[in-house]
Structure formats: C-alpha cells, structure tokens
Amino acid sequence: MPCPFCGAEAVRVASATRTTNADDGARLKYRERLSRCARCGEEFFTHEQSLAASRSRASVLRAHQGLLAPEEIRSIRARYGLSQAELERMLGLGATTVVRWEPGAGVTLAGARRPASEAGAPREGRAPCVPPDCPSAPRPDRERAATAPA
C-alpha cells in the first residue's frame, strides 16, 4: 500500500505504546499497531488497525474499571441462553447496548457496571442475577403471598 501522504511504497507496520487517561486520572498504557512511512515518517491507521487500536484502548480502560470483557458478556449470555436484546431488557439497559459492548470497541463506564455485578459474574460479594424464568428467581408475587396476613 502506498503512503497516503507522500505516495511512497515504503509503508511498514509498526507497533507503538500509547497512553490514555481513565476517568479517575490514572494513566494507562496500551499497545497498537499502525502503519508508518519509511520515507516521510507519517503514521496512519488502516481501517483494521484503527478498529484494533480502539479495542486495545477500550480493553485497558475496561480492565482498570473492573468491568466485564466482551467475551465475558458473550459467555454469560450463552450460559443463560439469552439474546442480546433479552440481556438488555433483563438488566434494564437501552436497546443495542449489548450489541455495542460485545465487539469491544467502546466502553460505557457507567452502564457496564451492572452486567459485571448482576449478569452471572459476581463481583465484590454480590450475588449473580438469575434469569426471570428460572424457578429460583425472586418474584414479587411470591414474596407478597409469603408475607401477606392470613
């Protein structure tokens, strides 16, 4: 591929360490692959490199915040036999939230905490959530019946 800046056929794939800032101010390092022109020195991304760099950055931010990785979310959905839309409804999330989380290109820091604590991967001593159709799932109608005066 020719360099988009100078047109030279001297483009090589390089690796670079980058730094990103977490919401709490922590500086986090991650690696990315990019293209670098040996003639003019310009660095640029191919489409695939850009996606991979976004995922790498999101991964270090997610790990720093203690959030689930995309493969963990998919595993939880598979364990309970849930579609992405079913998991979103179960957790009270907006439509297409899980669709955006699973490829791993983005991090929704505020929203991603709920799946980590409730979607079958207990963290910090919290119990996993149970699919609503499970016989042991908490049900308000059962709880009211058990506590209603006789």
Secondary structure, DSSP 8 states (H G I E B T S, - for coil): ---TTT--S-EEEEEEEEEEE-TTS-EEEEEEEEEEETTT--EE--HHHHHHHHHHHHHHHHHHHT---HHHHHHHHHHHT--HHHHHHHHT--TTHHHHHTT-S---TTTTHHHHHHSS---TT------TTSTTS--HHHHHHHHS--
